[in-house]
């Protein structure tokens, strides 16, 4: 019973420590292109360009899917390490989310 309570408290405690990080997509670039987060944090990608973009992790850990102009998507970073990502439509657009 005590273990259950401790687990329940832990589950409720985690969101309080998870931070959200914002990345703008503008001018065919991610801004900032390199961000540092903690495991469990979220990253919101917002597309300010007139054309669609994605933010797709090369290791498959996250993918926003296609974001039309003005759209945003929030992804959760669940694994530690450096997650390189790119736009699946425009290969020159790159960035890295480093989580620890
Ligand atoms: Cu793109």
Backbone and ligand atoms as CSV (ligand in chain L), in Angstrom:
chain,resi,resn,atom,element,x,y,z
A,1,UNK,N,N,0.839,-1.209,0.000
A,1,UNK,CA,C,0.000,0.000,0.000
A,1,UNK,C,C,0.873,1.258,0.000
A,2,UNK,N,N,1.895,1.202,0.834
A,2,UNK,CA,C,2.791,2.350,0.899
A,2,UNK,C,C,3.516,2.551,-0.439
A,3,UNK,N,N,3.868,1.416,-1.073
A,3,UNK,CA,C,4.539,1.483,-2.372
A,3,UNK,C,C,3.622,2.107,-3.410
A,4,UNK,N,N,2.350,1.710,-3.375
A,4,UNK,CA,C,1.373,2.258,-4.319
A,4,UNK,C,C,1.268,3.775,-4.153
A,5,UNK,N,N,1.243,4.200,-2.920
A,5,UNK,CA,C,1.127,5.637,-2.643
A,5,UNK,C,C,2.355,6.370,-3.169
A,6,UNK,N,N,3.515,5.779,-2.926
A,6,UNK,CA,C,4.755,6.400,-3.387
A,6,UNK,C,C,4.764,6.496,-4.912
A,7,UNK,N,N,4.305,5.447,-5.584
A,7,UNK,CA,C,4.251,5.451,-7.044
A,7,UNK,C,C,3.277,6.511,-7.546
A,8,UNK,N,N,2.134,6.598,-6.877
A,8,UNK,CA,C,1.124,7.582,-7.275
A,8,UNK,C,C,1.685,8.995,-7.139
A,9,UNK,N,N,2.389,9.233,-6.049
A,9,UNK,CA,C,2.979,10.561,-5.836
A,9,UNK,C,C,4.024,10.849,-6.910
A,10,UNK,N,N,4.792,9.826,-7.279
A,10,UNK,CA,C,5.834,9.984,-8.290
A,10,UNK,C,C,5.212,10.370,-9.638
A,11,UNK,N,N,4.128,9.686,-9.986
A,11,UNK,CA,C,3.452,9.958,-11.257
A,11,UNK,C,C,2.962,11.402,-11.305
A,12,UNK,N,N,2.439,11.875,-10.177
A,12,UNK,CA,C,1.933,13.248,-10.150
A,12,UNK,C,C,3.069,14.264,-10.099
A,13,UNK,N,N,4.208,13.829,-9.556
A,13,UNK,CA,C,5.318,14.762,-9.377
A,13,UNK,C,C,6.038,15.034,-10.700
A,14,UNK,N,N,6.069,14.058,-11.599
A,14,UNK,CA,C,6.859,14.195,-12.827
A,14,UNK,C,C,6.462,15.414,-13.685
A,15,UNK,N,N,5.177,15.638,-13.926
A,15,UNK,CA,C,4.839,16.790,-14.791
A,15,UNK,C,C,5.319,18.124,-14.248
A,16,UNK,N,N,5.449,18.222,-12.939
A,16,UNK,CA,C,5.880,19.487,-12.338
A,16,UNK,C,C,7.314,19.815,-12.726
A,17,UNK,N,N,8.087,18.786,-13.051
A,17,UNK,CA,C,9.490,19.012,-13.376
A,17,UNK,C,C,9.733,19.027,-14.886
A,18,UNK,N,N,8.769,18.545,-15.664
A,18,UNK,CA,C,8.953,18.508,-17.111
A,18,UNK,C,C,8.770,19.912,-17.679
A,19,UNK,N,N,9.710,20.339,-18.470
A,19,UNK,CA,C,9.637,21.676,-19.068
A,19,UNK,C,C,9.299,21.547,-20.550
A,20,UNK,N,N,8.727,22.600,-21.080
A,20,UNK,CA,C,8.493,22.639,-22.521
A,20,UNK,C,C,9.471,23.623,-23.147
A,21,UNK,N,N,9.988,23.237,-24.290
A,21,UNK,CA,C,10.949,24.074,-25.019
A,21,UNK,C,C,10.340,24.420,-26.372
A,22,UNK,N,N,10.522,25.638,-26.817
A,22,UNK,CA,C,9.927,26.069,-28.078
A,22,UNK,C,C,10.989,26.191,-29.165
A,23,UNK,N,N,10.687,25.634,-30.324
A,23,UNK,CA,C,11.554,25.787,-31.489
A,23,UNK,C,C,10.709,26.364,-32.624
A,24,UNK,N,N,11.156,27.482,-33.152
A,24,UNK,CA,C,10.487,28.092,-34.297
A,24,UNK,C,C,11.094,27.549,-35.585
A,25,UNK,N,N,10.268,27.365,-36.584
A,25,UNK,CA,C,10.777,26.998,-37.908
A,25,UNK,C,C,10.478,28.191,-38.810
A,26,UNK,N,N,11.562,28.847,-39.230
A,26,UNK,CA,C,11.382,30.071,-40.014
A,26,UNK,C,C,12.562,30.245,-40.963
A,27,UNK,N,N,12.287,30.641,-42.185
A,27,UNK,CA,C,13.358,30.869,-43.153
A,27,UNK,C,C,14.131,29.599,-43.455
A,28,UNK,N,N,13.431,28.460,-43.464
A,28,UNK,CA,C,14.047,27.157,-43.747
A,28,UNK,C,C,15.084,26.780,-42.690
A,29,UNK,N,N,14.865,27.260,-41.458
A,29,UNK,CA,C,15.795,26.915,-40.376
A,29,UNK,C,C,15.026,26.642,-39.097
A,30,UNK,N,N,15.618,25.786,-38.266
A,30,UNK,CA,C,15.109,25.581,-36.913
A,30,UNK,C,C,15.797,26.590,-36.007
A,31,UNK,N,N,15.023,27.248,-35.163
A,31,UNK,CA,C,15.602,28.264,-34.287
A,31,UNK,C,C,15.062,28.112,-32.862
A,32,UNK,N,N,15.881,27.741,-31.892
A,32,UNK,CA,C,17.287,27.356,-32.073
A,32,UNK,C,C,17.397,25.972,-32.700
A,33,UNK,N,N,18.513,25.734,-33.375
A,33,UNK,CA,C,18.710,24.433,-34.030
A,33,UNK,C,C,19.227,23.394,-33.045
A,34,UNK,N,N,19.915,23.859,-32.013
A,34,UNK,CA,C,20.432,22.920,-31.005
A,34,UNK,C,C,19.848,23.292,-29.659
A,35,UNK,N,N,19.166,22.343,-29.048
A,35,UNK,CA,C,18.632,22.615,-27.712
A,35,UNK,C,C,18.996,21.488,-26.762
A,36,UNK,N,N,19.092,21.854,-25.497
A,36,UNK,CA,C,19.377,20.890,-24.431
A,36,UNK,C,C,18.142,20.796,-23.558
A,37,UNK,N,N,17.739,19.568,-23.289
A,37,UNK,CA,C,16.541,19.342,-22.489
A,37,UNK,C,C,16.835,18.257,-21.456
A,38,UNK,N,N,15.886,18.066,-20.571
A,38,UNK,CA,C,15.954,16.939,-19.638
A,38,UNK,C,C,15.041,15.842,-20.179
A,39,UNK,N,N,15.389,14.598,-19.898
A,39,UNK,CA,C,14.522,13.484,-20.308
A,39,UNK,C,C,13.136,13.711,-19.694
A,40,UNK,N,N,12.103,13.574,-20.509
A,40,UNK,CA,C,10.735,13.802,-20.060
A,40,UNK,C,C,10.204,15.171,-20.451
A,41,UNK,N,N,11.093,16.062,-20.874
A,41,UNK,CA,C,10.658,17.383,-21.337
A,41,UNK,C,C,9.945,17.266,-22.684
A,42,UNK,N,N,9.238,18.319,-23.033
A,42,UNK,CA,C,8.584,18.371,-24.331
A,42,UNK,C,C,9.181,19.512,-25.151
A,43,UNK,N,N,9.083,19.362,-26.460
A,43,UNK,CA,C,9.531,20.407,-27.378
A,43,UNK,C,C,8.373,20.717,-28.323
A,44,UNK,N,N,8.019,21.989,-28.399
A,44,UNK,CA,C,6.977,22.408,-29.325
A,44,UNK,C,C,7.620,23.060,-30.544
A,45,UNK,N,N,7.389,22.473,-31.702
A,45,UNK,CA,C,7.886,23.016,-32.964
A,45,UNK,C,C,6.757,23.800,-33.620
A,46,UNK,N,N,7.021,25.050,-33.982
A,46,UNK,CA,C,6.006,25.885,-34.626
A,46,UNK,C,C,6.531,26.358,-35.977
A,47,UNK,N,N,5.752,26.104,-37.006
A,47,UNK,CA,C,6.173,26.464,-38.359
A,47,UNK,C,C,5.664,27.855,-38.741
A,48,UNK,N,N,6.592,28.791,-38.893
A,48,UNK,CA,C,6.236,30.152,-39.299
A,48,UNK,C,C,6.479,30.378,-40.793
A,49,UNK,N,N,6.881,29.333,-41.498
A,49,UNK,CA,C,7.126,29.459,-42.936
A,49,UNK,C,C,5.842,29.215,-43.727
A,50,UNK,N,N,5.801,29.725,-44.957
A,50,UNK,CA,C,4.611,29.487,-45.795
A,50,UNK,C,C,4.522,28.060,-46.328
A,51,UNK,N,N,5.652,27.328,-46.304
A,51,UNK,CA,C,5.616,25.947,-46.789
A,51,UNK,C,C,5.676,24.973,-45.614
A,52,UNK,N,N,5.252,23.745,-45.873
A,52,UNK,CA,C,5.210,22.742,-44.814
A,52,UNK,C,C,6.604,22.245,-44.462
A,53,UNK,N,N,6.781,21.912,-43.190
A,53,UNK,CA,C,8.020,21.326,-42.696
A,53,UNK,C,C,7.684,20.200,-41.728
A,54,UNK,N,N,8.719,19.417,-41.407
A,54,UNK,CA,C,8.598,18.452,-40.320
A,54,UNK,C,C,9.819,18.622,-39.421
A,55,UNK,N,N,9.745,18.077,-38.239
A,55,UNK,CA,C,10.923,17.886,-37.395
A,55,UNK,C,C,10.927,16.397,-37.088
A,56,UNK,N,N,11.844,15.698,-37.741
A,56,UNK,CA,C,11.849,14.243,-37.702
A,56,UNK,C,C,13.187,13.747,-37.152
A,57,UNK,N,N,13.140,13.064,-36.028
A,57,UNK,CA,C,14.375,12.548,-35.424
A,57,UNK,C,C,14.925,11.414,-36.277
A,58,UNK,N,N,16.239,11.447,-36.510
A,58,UNK,CA,C,16.864,10.408,-37.326
A,58,UNK,C,C,16.806,9.054,-36.632
A,59,UNK,N,N,16.760,9.058,-35.293
A,59,UNK,CA,C,16.689,7.791,-34.551
A,59,UNK,C,C,15.240,7.352,-34.309
A,60,UNK,N,N,14.299,8.082,-34.890
A,60,UNK,CA,C,12.891,7.689,-34.775
A,60,UNK,C,C,12.245,8.029,-33.440
A,61,UNK,N,N,12.956,8.771,-32.590
A,61,UNK,CA,C,12.415,9.029,-31.249
A,61,UNK,C,C,11.277,10.042,-31.253
A,62,UNK,N,N,11.207,10.896,-32.266
A,62,UNK,CA,C,10.056,11.797,-32.384
A,62,UNK,C,C,9.873,12.225,-33.828
A,63,UNK,N,N,8.673,12.648,-34.138
A,63,UNK,CA,C,8.350,13.124,-35.492
A,63,UNK,C,C,7.103,13.993,-35.391
A,64,UNK,N,N,7.216,15.224,-35.852
A,64,UNK,CA,C,6.047,16.103,-35.778
A,64,UNK,C,C,5.039,15.797,-36.881
A,65,UNK,N,N,5.470,15.066,-37.920
A,65,UNK,CA,C,4.634,14.970,-39.109
A,65,UNK,C,C,4.663,16.305,-39.823
A,66,UNK,N,N,3.944,16.423,-40.912
A,66,UNK,CA,C,3.979,17.669,-41.684
A,66,UNK,C,C,3.236,18.777,-40.960
A,67,UNK,N,N,3.934,19.898,-40.806
A,67,UNK,CA,C,3.331,21.071,-40.176
A,67,UNK,C,C,3.101,22.121,-41.253
A,68,UNK,N,N,1.856,22.456,-41.467
A,68,UNK,CA,C,1.533,23.518,-42.421
A,68,UNK,C,C,1.863,24.871,-41.780
A,69,UNK,N,N,1.776,25.915,-42.557
A,69,UNK,CA,C,2.026,27.276,-42.063
A,69,UNK,C,C,1.221,27.559,-40.797
A,70,UNK,N,N,1.927,28.033,-39.769
A,70,UNK,CA,C,1.257,28.418,-38.540
A,70,UNK,C,C,0.932,27.280,-37.590
A,71,UNK,N,N,1.188,26.055,-38.006
A,71,UNK,CA,C,0.849,24.912,-37.160
A,71,UNK,C,C,2.011,24.560,-36.237
A,72,UNK,N,N,1.664,23.931,-35.125
A,72,UNK,CA,C,2.711,23.491,-34.217
A,72,UNK,C,C,2.415,22.085,-33.733
A,73,UNK,N,N,3.454,21.424,-33.247
A,73,UNK,CA,C,3.310,20.080,-32.695
A,73,UNK,C,C,4.252,19.953,-31.514
A,74,UNK,N,N,3.755,19.272,-30.490
A,74,UNK,CA,C,4.561,19.062,-29.285
A,74,UNK,C,C,5.006,17.605,-29.241
A,75,UNK,N,N,6.300,17.404,-29.064
A,75,UNK,CA,C,6.815,16.038,-28.952
A,75,UNK,C,C,7.467,15.877,-27.587
A,76,UNK,N,N,7.455,14.644,-27.093
A,76,UNK,CA,C,8.079,14.360,-25.806
A,76,UNK,C,C,9.418,13.681,-26.044
A,77,UNK,N,N,10.416,14.107,-25.279
A,77,UNK,CA,C,11.749,13.511,-25.389
A,77,UNK,C,C,11.891,12.501,-24.244
A,78,UNK,N,N,11.841,11.235,-24.579
A,78,UNK,CA,C,11.801,10.188,-23.553
A,78,UNK,C,C,13.133,9.490,-23.338
A,79,UNK,N,N,14.083,9.688,-24.241
A,79,UNK,CA,C,15.362,8.975,-24.129
A,79,UNK,C,C,16.513,9.963,-24.040
A,80,UNK,N,N,17.501,9.599,-23.213
A,80,UNK,CA,C,18.694,10.437,-23.091
A,80,UNK,C,C,19.559,10.301,-24.343
A,81,UNK,N,N,20.392,11.309,-24.555
A,81,UNK,CA,C,21.315,11.263,-25.686
A,81,UNK,C,C,21.061,12.395,-26.657
A,82,UNK,N,N,21.859,12.413,-27.702
A,82,UNK,CA,C,21.734,13.436,-28.739
A,82,UNK,C,C,20.841,12.900,-29.849
A,83,UNK,N,N,19.724,13.575,-30.063
A,83,UNK,CA,C,18.786,13.166,-31.107
A,83,UNK,C,C,18.874,14.175,-32.256
A,84,UNK,N,N,19.592,13.792,-33.285
A,84,UNK,CA,C,19.651,14.653,-34.470
A,84,UNK,C,C,18.308,14.578,-35.179
A,85,UNK,N,N,17.850,15.722,-35.679
A,85,UNK,CA,C,16.599,15.712,-36.431
A,85,UNK,C,C,16.747,16.558,-37.683
A,86,UNK,N,N,15.838,16.345,-38.610
A,86,UNK,CA,C,15.853,17.105,-39.855
A,86,UNK,C,C,14.415,17.317,-40.311
A,87,UNK,N,N,14.279,18.145,-41.307
A,87,UNK,CA,C,12.990,18.260,-41.976
A,87,UNK,C,C,12.963,17.163,-43.044
A,88,UNK,N,N,11.916,16.341,-43.009
A,88,UNK,CA,C,11.831,15.227,-43.953
A,88,UNK,C,C,11.611,15.712,-45.385
A,89,UNK,N,N,11.214,16.983,-45.544
A,89,UNK,CA,C,10.954,17.527,-46.884
A,89,UNK,C,C,12.186,18.255,-47.414
A,90,UNK,N,N,12.885,18.964,-46.533
A,90,UNK,CA,C,14.044,19.756,-46.934
A,90,UNK,C,C,15.273,19.242,-46.176
A,91,UNK,N,N,16.102,18.475,-46.866
A,91,UNK,CA,C,17.217,17.771,-46.219
A,91,UNK,C,C,18.243,18.715,-45.601
A,92,UNK,N,N,18.266,19.984,-46.038
A,92,UNK,CA,C,19.260,20.921,-45.511
A,92,UNK,C,C,18.892,21.438,-44.121
A,93,UNK,N,N,17.657,21.203,-43.696
A,93,UNK,CA,C,17.206,21.723,-42.399
A,93,UNK,C,C,17.506,20.687,-41.315
A,94,UNK,N,N,18.419,21.060,-40.416
A,94,UNK,CA,C,18.869,20.100,-39.398
A,94,UNK,C,C,18.908,20.735,-38.022
A,95,UNK,N,N,18.844,19.874,-37.018
A,95,UNK,CA,C,18.989,20.328,-35.647
A,95,UNK,C,C,19.294,19.153,-34.743
A,96,UNK,N,N,19.501,19.468,-33.477
A,96,UNK,CA,C,19.785,18.410,-32.498
A,96,UNK,C,C,19.103,18.725,-31.172
A,97,UNK,N,N,18.432,17.738,-30.631
A,97,UNK,CA,C,17.911,17.819,-29.276
A,97,UNK,C,C,18.781,16.921,-28.417
A,98,UNK,N,N,19.452,17.500,-27.440
A,98,UNK,CA,C,20.281,16.691,-26.542
A,98,UNK,C,C,19.585,16.600,-25.198
A,99,UNK,N,N,19.322,15.363,-24.778
A,99,UNK,CA,C,18.587,15.139,-23.530
A,99,UNK,C,C,19.463,14.406,-22.533
A,100,UNK,N,N,19.384,14.832,-21.277
A,100,UNK,CA,C,20.078,14.063,-20.237
A,100,UNK,C,C,19.321,14.173,-18.935
L,1,CU,CU,CU,11.120,21.717,-44.461
